Amino acid sequence: REQLQGLVGRYKPEQLPLDVDVQLVGEALKLTVPGQPTYTLVAESPLPQVDGLDLATALNRMSGMRTLYVRSASELVRTLGTVVGDLQHHLAAGEPLAARMLLHTLKGNAATLGAAALATFAAELEARFSTGATVHIGAAQLEALGDAIAVARHSLSQAIALLAPPDAPESNTPPGADGLADCATVLRELLALAEAQDM
């Protein structure tokens, strides 16, 4: 209880560390007070394997927060459909900086979510813009980019389906607030309940 009190009191919700003593929190979550909600811990299922994705590394980058991964992957899947067309537009309009930024963003998002093949391909295309010379990306390369995007979209969609909690909102519905702020709020409520039971 003292660890829980110190943990909640020292940090703002967005700074709450993720290495919370699970046993301590588990015991705290067993507390019940008539008329108050009861919280229980749910063990995470093993990490699924999805071809074309390094989920372990991606989730490690996100401190294991599966809901964050699902939300980020869902957003990327929604935007991937326009990448090739947007790139063609920027190239045709003589906007190399916009084309480079599009590829840079694609590279970073794909790498963050574990889609290494797409990230590597986007990085190769992005590197062509570093010389300052006029860049031409041919039809074959645009088609290859489209193929890499299709593979990544398929893999990300599989990961979303496997990682989303059963009661997750539809993918086109903005997800509710979650994460550290909610965790801190729950911990504060639990602390108040624990103090009330001690009296």
SULZI-V507011 format. One record per pair of residues at least 24 apart in sequence whose ideal C-beta (glycine too) atoms are under 10 Angstrom apart, sorted by the first residue. I is the first residue (numbers start at 1). J is the second residue. D is the distance in Angstrom with one decimal. If there is no record, write none. Layout:
i:I j:J d:D
i:I j:J d:D
This chain:
i:1 j:27 d:8.6
i:1 j:28 d:7.3
i:1 j:31 d:9.8
i:1 j:190 d:9.5
i:1 j:191 d:7.8
i:1 j:194 d:5.5
i:1 j:195 d:8.4
i:1 j:197 d:9.9
i:1 j:198 d:8.0
i:3 j:28 d:9.6
i:4 j:28 d:5.7
i:4 j:187 d:6.5
i:4 j:188 d:9.7
i:4 j:190 d:7.0
i:4 j:191 d:5.8
i:4 j:194 d:7.3
i:5 j:187 d:9.3
i:5 j:188 d:9.8
i:5 j:191 d:5.6
i:5 j:194 d:8.3
i:5 j:195 d:8.3
i:7 j:184 d:9.1
i:7 j:187 d:6.9
i:7 j:191 d:9.1
i:8 j:183 d:9.7
i:8 j:184 d:6.5
i:8 j:185 d:9.6
i:8 j:186 d:9.7
i:8 j:187 d:4.7
i:8 j:188 d:5.4
i:8 j:189 d:9.8
i:8 j:190 d:8.5
i:8 j:191 d:5.6
i:8 j:192 d:9.8
i:9 j:187 d:10.0
i:9 j:188 d:9.1
i:9 j:191 d:8.5
i:11 j:180 d:8.9
i:11 j:184 d:7.2
i:11 j:187 d:9.8
i:12 j:180 d:9.2
i:12 j:181 d:9.0
i:12 j:184 d:7.8
i:13 j:179 d:8.9
i:13 j:180 d:5.7
i:13 j:181 d:4.1
i:13 j:182 d:8.1
i:13 j:183 d:7.6
i:13 j:184 d:3.6
i:13 j:185 d:6.9
i:13 j:187 d:9.2
i:13 j:188 d:8.8
i:14 j:179 d:8.6
i:14 j:180 d:5.6
i:14 j:181 d:6.3
i:14 j:184 d:8.2
i:15 j:180 d:7.7
i:15 j:184 d:8.7
i:16 j:179 d:9.2
i:16 j:180 d:4.8
i:16 j:181 d:8.2
i:16 j:183 d:5.9
i:16 j:184 d:4.8
i:16 j:187 d:7.6
i:17 j:63 d:9.6
i:17 j:180 d:9.0
i:18 j:63 d:5.0
i:18 j:64 d:7.1
i:18 j:65 d:8.3
i:18 j:179 d:9.8
i:18 j:180 d:7.8
i:18 j:183 d:8.6
i:19 j:63 d:9.6
i:20 j:183 d:7.9
i:20 j:187 d:8.0
i:25 j:183 d:9.2
i:25 j:186 d:9.2
i:25 j:187 d:7.5
i:25 j:190 d:7.9
i:27 j:190 d:9.9
i:27 j:194 d:9.5
i:28 j:186 d:9.5
i:28 j:187 d:7.8
i:28 j:190 d:4.7
i:28 j:191 d:7.8
i:28 j:193 d:8.3
i:28 j:194 d:6.2
i:29 j:186 d:8.4
i:29 j:187 d:9.7
i:29 j:190 d:6.7
i:30 j:190 d:9.9
i:31 j:190 d:6.5
i:31 j:191 d:9.9
i:31 j:193 d:5.3
i:31 j:194 d:5.9
i:31 j:196 d:9.3
i:31 j:197 d:6.4
i:32 j:193 d:8.2
i:32 j:197 d:9.1
i:33 j:189 d:10.0
i:33 j:192 d:9.4
i:33 j:193 d:5.2
i:33 j:194 d:9.5
i:33 j:196 d:6.5
i:33 j:197 d:6.9
i:36 j:189 d:8.1
i:36 j:190 d:9.9
i:36 j:192 d:9.5
i:36 j:193 d:6.3
i:36 j:196 d:9.1
i:37 j:186 d:9.4
i:37 j:189 d:8.3
i:37 j:193 d:9.7
i:38 j:193 d:9.9
i:39 j:186 d:6.3
i:39 j:187 d:9.9
i:39 j:189 d:8.3
i:39 j:190 d:7.0
i:39 j:193 d:9.5
i:42 j:165 d:8.9
i:44 j:163 d:9.8
i:45 j:162 d:8.8
i:45 j:163 d:8.9
i:45 j:165 d:10.0
i:47 j:159 d:10.0
i:47 j:162 d:9.0
i:47 j:163 d:8.5
i:48 j:158 d:8.2
i:48 j:159 d:7.3
i:48 j:161 d:9.3
i:48 j:162 d:4.2
i:48 j:163 d:7.2
i:49 j:158 d:9.9
i:49 j:159 d:9.9
i:49 j:162 d:9.2
i:50 j:114 d:8.4
i:50 j:115 d:9.9
i:50 j:154 d:9.3
i:50 j:155 d:5.3
i:50 j:156 d:8.3
i:50 j:157 d:9.5
i:50 j:158 d:4.9
i:50 j:159 d:4.8
i:50 j:160 d:9.7
i:50 j:161 d:9.5
i:50 j:162 d:6.9
i:50 j:163 d:9.2
i:51 j:151 d:8.8
i:51 j:154 d:8.8
i:51 j:155 d:6.2
i:51 j:158 d:8.0
i:52 j:114 d:8.5
i:52 j:115 d:6.6
i:52 j:116 d:8.2
i:52 j:117 d:6.4
i:52 j:118 d:8.4
i:52 j:148 d:9.6
i:52 j:151 d:5.7
i:52 j:152 d:6.7
i:52 j:154 d:7.7
i:52 j:155 d:3.9
i:52 j:156 d:8.7
i:52 j:158 d:8.8
i:52 j:159 d:9.4
i:53 j:110 d:9.8
i:53 j:113 d:7.3
i:53 j:114 d:4.3
i:53 j:115 d:5.9
i:53 j:116 d:8.1
i:53 j:117 d:9.5
i:53 j:118 d:9.9
i:53 j:152 d:8.2
i:53 j:155 d:4.8
i:53 j:156 d:7.1
i:53 j:158 d:8.0
i:53 j:159 d:5.7
i:54 j:111 d:9.4
i:54 j:113 d:9.1
i:54 j:114 d:4.0
i:54 j:115 d:8.3
i:54 j:116 d:6.0
i:55 j:113 d:8.8
i:55 j:114 d:5.5
i:55 j:155 d:9.6
i:55 j:159 d:6.2
i:55 j:162 d:8.8
i:55 j:163 d:7.9
i:56 j:114 d:8.0
i:57 j:111 d:9.2
i:57 j:112 d:9.5
i:57 j:113 d:9.8
i:57 j:114 d:5.8
i:57 j:116 d:8.7
i:58 j:111 d:8.6
i:58 j:112 d:6.6
i:58 j:113 d:5.3
i:58 j:114 d:3.4
i:58 j:115 d:8.4
i:58 j:116 d:9.6
i:58 j:159 d:8.5
i:59 j:113 d:9.7
i:59 j:114 d:8.1
i:59 j:159 d:9.8
i:59 j:163 d:8.5
i:60 j:114 d:9.7
i:61 j:111 d:8.9
i:61 j:112 d:6.0
i:61 j:113 d:8.9
i:61 j:114 d:8.5
i:62 j:112 d:7.9
i:62 j:113 d:9.0
i:62 j:179 d:10.0
i:63 j:179 d:9.3
i:63 j:180 d:9.1
i:65 j:178 d:8.1
i:65 j:179 d:6.2
i:65 j:180 d:8.8
i:66 j:159 d:9.6
i:66 j:162 d:9.6
i:66 j:163 d:4.8
i:66 j:164 d:8.0
i:66 j:165 d:7.8
i:66 j:168 d:9.9
i:67 j:163 d:8.3
i:67 j:164 d:8.1
i:67 j:165 d:7.2
i:67 j:168 d:7.8
i:67 j:175 d:7.0
i:67 j:176 d:9.4
i:67 j:178 d:5.1
i:67 j:179 d:7.2
i:68 j:175 d:9.4
i:68 j:178 d:7.8
i:68 j:179 d:6.7
i:69 j:112 d:9.2
i:69 j:113 d:7.0
i:69 j:114 d:8.7
i:69 j:156 d:9.6
i:69 j:159 d:7.4
i:69 j:160 d:8.4
i:69 j:163 d:6.0
i:69 j:164 d:9.5
i:70 j:156 d:9.7
i:70 j:159 d:7.9
i:70 j:160 d:5.3
i:70 j:161 d:9.2
i:70 j:162 d:9.4
i:70 j:163 d:5.2
i:70 j:164 d:4.9
i:70 j:165 d:8.3
i:70 j:168 d:6.9
i:70 j:171 d:8.6
i:70 j:175 d:7.9
i:71 j:160 d:9.2
i:71 j:164 d:9.4
i:71 j:168 d:9.5
i:71 j:169 d:9.9
i:71 j:171 d:9.5
i:71 j:174 d:8.9
i:71 j:175 d:5.1
i:71 j:178 d:8.4
i:71 j:179 d:9.8
i:72 j:109 d:7.7
i:72 j:112 d:7.1
i:72 j:113 d:6.2
i:72 j:156 d:9.4
i:72 j:160 d:9.8
i:73 j:109 d:9.2
i:73 j:112 d:9.5
i:73 j:113 d:5.3
i:73 j:114 d:9.0
i:73 j:115 d:9.0
i:73 j:152 d:9.8
i:73 j:153 d:9.8
i:73 j:155 d:9.3
i:73 j:156 d:4.6
i:73 j:157 d:8.2
i:73 j:158 d:9.9
i:73 j:159 d:5.9
i:73 j:160 d:5.2
i:73 j:163 d:8.1
i:73 j:164 d:9.5
i:73 j:171 d:9.6
i:74 j:156 d:8.2
i:74 j:157 d:8.9
i:74 j:159 d:10.0
i:74 j:160 d:5.7
i:74 j:164 d:8.6
i:74 j:168 d:9.6
i:74 j:169 d:10.0
i:74 j:170 d:9.9
i:74 j:171 d:5.0
i:74 j:172 d:8.7
i:74 j:173 d:9.9
i:74 j:174 d:10.0
i:74 j:175 d:8.2
i:75 j:109 d:8.5
i:75 j:113 d:9.8
i:75 j:171 d:9.5
i:75 j:175 d:9.9
i:76 j:105 d:9.8
i:76 j:106 d:8.7
i:76 j:109 d:5.1
i:76 j:110 d:7.5
i:76 j:112 d:8.8
i:76 j:113 d:6.2
i:76 j:115 d:8.3
i:76 j:118 d:9.6
i:76 j:149 d:10.0
i:76 j:152 d:8.2
i:76 j:153 d:8.5
i:76 j:156 d:6.4
i:76 j:160 d:9.9
i:77 j:113 d:9.6
i:77 j:149 d:10.0
i:77 j:152 d:8.6
i:77 j:153 d:5.5
i:77 j:154 d:9.4
i:77 j:155 d:9.9
i:77 j:156 d:5.1
i:77 j:157 d:6.0
i:77 j:159 d:9.7
i:77 j:160 d:7.1
i:77 j:171 d:7.9
i:78 j:153 d:9.8
i:78 j:171 d:8.0
i:78 j:172 d:8.2
i:79 j:105 d:9.1
i:79 j:106 d:8.9
i:79 j:109 d:8.3
i:80 j:106 d:8.1
i:80 j:109 d:9.1
i:80 j:110 d:9.1
i:80 j:115 d:9.8
i:80 j:118 d:8.7
i:80 j:146 d:9.7
i:80 j:148 d:9.9
i:80 j:149 d:5.0
i:80 j:150 d:8.5
i:80 j:152 d:6.9
i:80 j:153 d:5.2
i:80 j:156 d:8.1
i:81 j:146 d:10.0
i:81 j:149 d:8.1
i:81 j:150 d:9.7
i:81 j:153 d:7.8
i:82 j:149 d:10.0
i:83 j:118 d:9.7
i:83 j:122 d:8.8
i:83 j:142 d:10.0
i:83 j:145 d:7.4
i:83 j:146 d:8.3
i:83 j:148 d:9.9
i:83 j:149 d:6.0
i:84 j:137 d:9.9
i:84 j:142 d:5.7
i:84 j:143 d:8.5
i:84 j:145 d:5.9
i:84 j:146 d:4.9
i:84 j:147 d:10.0
i:84 j:149 d:6.9
i:85 j:142 d:9.6
i:85 j:146 d:9.6
i:87 j:122 d:9.9
i:87 j:125 d:8.2
i:87 j:137 d:7.2
i:87 j:141 d:9.9
i:87 j:142 d:7.1
i:87 j:145 d:7.3
i:87 j:146 d:9.9
i:88 j:137 d:8.4
i:88 j:139 d:9.7
i:88 j:142 d:6.6
i:91 j:134 d:9.6
i:91 j:135 d:7.3
i:91 j:136 d:7.7
i:91 j:137 d:6.2
i:91 j:142 d:9.0
i:94 j:134 d:8.6
i:96 j:128 d:9.6
i:96 j:129 d:5.7
i:96 j:132 d:8.6
i:96 j:133 d:9.3
i:96 j:134 d:7.5
i:96 j:135 d:6.0
i:97 j:129 d:8.1
i:99 j:125 d:8.7
i:99 j:126 d:8.8
i:99 j:128 d:9.6
i:99 j:129 d:6.7
i:99 j:135 d:7.3
i:99 j:137 d:8.1
i:100 j:125 d:8.9
i:100 j:126 d:5.9
i:100 j:127 d:9.5
i:100 j:128 d:8.8
i:100 j:129 d:4.0
i:100 j:130 d:8.1
i:100 j:135 d:8.4
i:101 j:126 d:9.0
i:101 j:129 d:9.4
i:102 j:126 d:8.9
i:103 j:127 d:9.0
i:103 j:128 d:8.9
i:103 j:129 d:7.5
i:103 j:137 d:9.4
i:103 j:145 d:8.9
i:104 j:129 d:9.0
i:106 j:145 d:8.8
i:106 j:148 d:9.7
i:106 j:149 d:8.3
i:106 j:152 d:9.5
i:109 j:152 d:9.8
i:110 j:148 d:8.8
i:110 j:149 d:9.0
i:110 j:152 d:6.2
i:110 j:156 d:9.0
i:113 j:152 d:8.3
i:113 j:155 d:9.3
i:113 j:156 d:6.4
i:113 j:159 d:8.0
i:114 j:152 d:9.6
i:114 j:155 d:8.5
i:114 j:156 d:8.8
i:114 j:159 d:7.9
i:115 j:148 d:8.6
i:115 j:149 d:9.3
i:115 j:151 d:8.3
i:115 j:152 d:4.3
i:115 j:153 d:9.1
i:115 j:155 d:6.5
i:115 j:156 d:6.6
i:115 j:159 d:9.4
i:116 j:152 d:9.5
i:117 j:148 d:6.1
i:117 j:151 d:7.0
i:117 j:152 d:7.2
i:117 j:155 d:9.2
i:118 j:145 d:8.6
i:118 j:147 d:9.9
i:118 j:148 d:4.8
i:118 j:149 d:6.5
i:118 j:150 d:9.8
i:118 j:151 d:7.4
i:118 j:152 d:4.2
i:118 j:153 d:9.2
i:118 j:155 d:9.0
i:118 j:156 d:9.4
i:119 j:148 d:9.4
i:119 j:152 d:8.8
i:120 j:148 d:8.8
i:121 j:145 d:6.3
i:121 j:147 d:9.2
i:121 j:148 d:4.8
i:121 j:149 d:8.9
i:121 j:152 d:9.4
i:122 j:148 d:8.0
i:122 j:149 d:9.2
i:122 j:152 d:9.9
